[in-house]
């Protein structure tokens, strides 16, 4: 089962995404801020991270930077951004930092699922 | 505060906003926190607050000094009744019921299902639950038992509160039996059922779990309102899901109260003390929120209206309520307005009433089209406000704000978002869409107070259905758009979208345009598969009343043009179909999905909530005529499409279906019989017309042009599937003799052989054959053999005398008589052949007499005339092709004694009789495939024709024939037979029941009668005492009794309960079968309408199995049945119709007396007596007899020389005379020799006087002043007196 780390501070997003991912046979772990995300990524080595940008303590860009610089994680772990930040420059920045996809909030769960499965298939 | 400010604050600082609003309701403990969210994602508003909805609705107003103000008005348009309750009174009712529930063990958190009609007690029940913290779940009254059972299993209630029945327009809906059935079906076991007896005169089976509502509340100690946590669930309300399992929306307590209070003030603009009327049902969310909780919390007078917008009694129903109760704000569904508009297009009814109290008219429930909105505005002259909400939300999501600053109304828009709803339109991808772009209507979480918490026992489904499609948002399931000014337009459920060449078109938008056509009352637009474009729209249009004649092609082109103009050619609307009605649910939603599936030729299920399934059949017909969609390609499409429907109404298995089918049969009898006949029988050729009816000539022609043979339907068609199934079980007179079990295959062979015997003896199609046989298999076989070759059978009851037989043979010039060497009846054997020989001395038409061996008695065989049947059978082949018969070819003649002179040979014809006897058998007895059915009648009567032979065999049933009598070898014989064959349906006569009831009950108790499912009664109305005995001792109170009313002339059962469907009521035949339209007439020939009336029973519309004529004397047929009243069939019976429309037959209104179930005319008996040389004149009357029901008394005037005779000997001679002329059944129980008869000056005998005296009711004789000689009355009294002791 593929491991996914979901990083967001909004409970309703977590609830909905976690619920749907589990239903689609992913193993889901939750981090509620950037700090927790880094700690969990290190420990769990997820196949994929779903990452919000605007979060308390450590923001999404920093988490992304950490993941891209990490010796092993940079090869094993892909990142999908989900964010309410709508500007093209925000998107470009995330892609530059190594994100594989950028989904603007609000988003449909179907779109997120499609993106995830595409990335996971490509990888394997 | 303006709406804009309020809204902005609610979005930016929701918690502060709602904390402020929470101060407008009373709390036992005020909340300190606005909102919390559980890890599961459930929101709780005011988590630490404590209050109670029942307290908020009642106690607080009493505490505040408003106890004497009006809280509730119950206004029943169907019962023409109004009851008003003050807050004090509601408090008493509710607190006592709450106390009673507590005594039944209901505690906080327990569930209680409320299944009630629109009566005040529904509201009391809801508030009583809320009072003690029980969670109520109101199930819309009228939902089928299956649906109810599903909800019972989901909610797992401790108690159900119900009422015996509900009334809808003109129909009674029995709730209690549906509850019982649901309880039986459900896995969860309910502990108690609290039944509110509406005392509508209908009796229901009492179950061990029943508790009487009034008894419970009378004794109960009032309960106080308990403090509940704001987040404690107040109720579960089920909404129809698509997956079969019900979705129970769970509502909290405190948040709901705050939301409702806010809405009353700000949206509906009402002040405490106003009258607020939501014309909805408490079973829906509107009823929960705006009949019960919101108005009561806000101290408004609320109205429980039991009635409809139209037909109770007319399209002015609503306005009458507004005037009567000075309604200030009203709330209903657009569909109600459309119904009113259709009947009252110019608003004439509105003008009749004073509706000046009305400030606002609110609409919700479905999108309100512009035409309806404008119509309402024009005629009401007040703001008409459409707003939008869902069961999930509990109150508005999008609205207009009468208590803040009303927004200008934009037709088609539901207004602007309610504070707390951050609404966005999202695309499939989840992107937020710009103004005026259609997409999914979603609202950002959290949602305002009052919104559902979760789905009962299924939070997963809640997340899946509502929260996971767009993370962070509530997905409403509806489509719509927001315009540049922020107005929200709801365009309908998401699946109501058609994709034309890649363009998504909303069916709602198309419907909006189509309804703009001035002649369109309403319409539905669905997608039609198209090879080029993927889908194209199909508009299904209902024209306005009075405009049905508008030329259809013109309307079609105009609509097409209209859509082209308003939406553009992209809409590609080319198909317009005009229909009479659209299929709808009972709550008024158009069944677009069903329409879409129909037109695509896909299989569909009829939703249980469909209002009238026959609409589907009309639409199928239209589709096939106009070759729409799948109907253009597939020839069998009609048959396939009708399958689901037909199956559903040949066998009526629920009261709702009965009501629907009945209504259909009444509105369009021909279409109804067309469908029944077409789908359930085999025809050699279909008919050209269903019915031709010429009332002046009293000539009915059913299924003209059709060809068939009834035996093919009764026998041949079963051979493939039921060849080895027993068709007839024959139980001989002597229990020691072996029974016969005749399979369909054997029956076929025997009938074919017999048919060949008839042919070999010169019988041809159309010849009459008299069958004078005891109850042995040959009787049934001979009957069917005649039908096979098209000969007309005339069965004469083998208890009739030689002269009765001869007169019947002669009346129809029978060519052959079939009889036996003798017969057994109990311990006696009867020389049947001797009677035949005597009769045949005076019957020149008879050429052959076939004799079957039964008793092996020594008899004379007349050479050249008589032949042994067993010899004849050896000579013939076992195959005989069925004669092709025309629908109206004579099937049989059956003689009935009329009130005057010679017996009448009632003529029944082939097709109509077949259709009706089969249909009525199936429904009245609810025969299931492996049941054993037994009717104890003799085939010599119509009961035997229709319900031993034809009805059962046409349905492929196993029918039992019994040769003997109930008293031989002892009075346990019937029950012995029931046990022996595990009889499931038992049909007998009240006279037999009364005779058996007089015997030792051990005769019954010895036997196992547990196989019985249905008990029937026929011949005369069953009296209450016998009914009760039958019910308790035979049916063990679990078998419905079908008290069937019908006549030889009607061919089949006309009025009867349908078992497990119609609640029974002793002495009542209850309701007519579908296709039968009884009416009551007064003496002048005016129809008596309404309920609780009595009159002469007539039948308004022809039915298939009506007798067509009196053989050889059509004038007599006309005179007897169609001359008393214009254009209707007169039954000769009197009847009353009770409060709910049940019929009770009160007896003959002419001079026919029913003795032991047999109709006896007084005239032939009097004729017989008068033949005695000593008799000058006589009169016969009937009087009540405790075994026979009625018995006969004769009043005889002797000639002068007779006076000297011994009266006892004279009596014996008179009875002998009657016996030989008519039969022993007509013998007199009492003979009074009198010097004169009570006659009027014109010479008419006043039988009424003799009847009253003989019944021991001499004090009720009434006026005797018109008598020629009033002193004769005293003499009669003296003579009768000794018999009355």
Interface residues (C-beta under 8 A of the other chain):
Chain A: X10 X11 X12 X13 X15 X16 X17 X19 X20 X23 X82 X104 X105 X106 X107 X108 X109 X110 X111 X112
Chain B: X37 X40 X41 X424 X426 X427 X428 X429 X430 X431 X432 X442 X445 X446 X460 X463 X464 X467 X468 X469 X470 X471 X472 X473
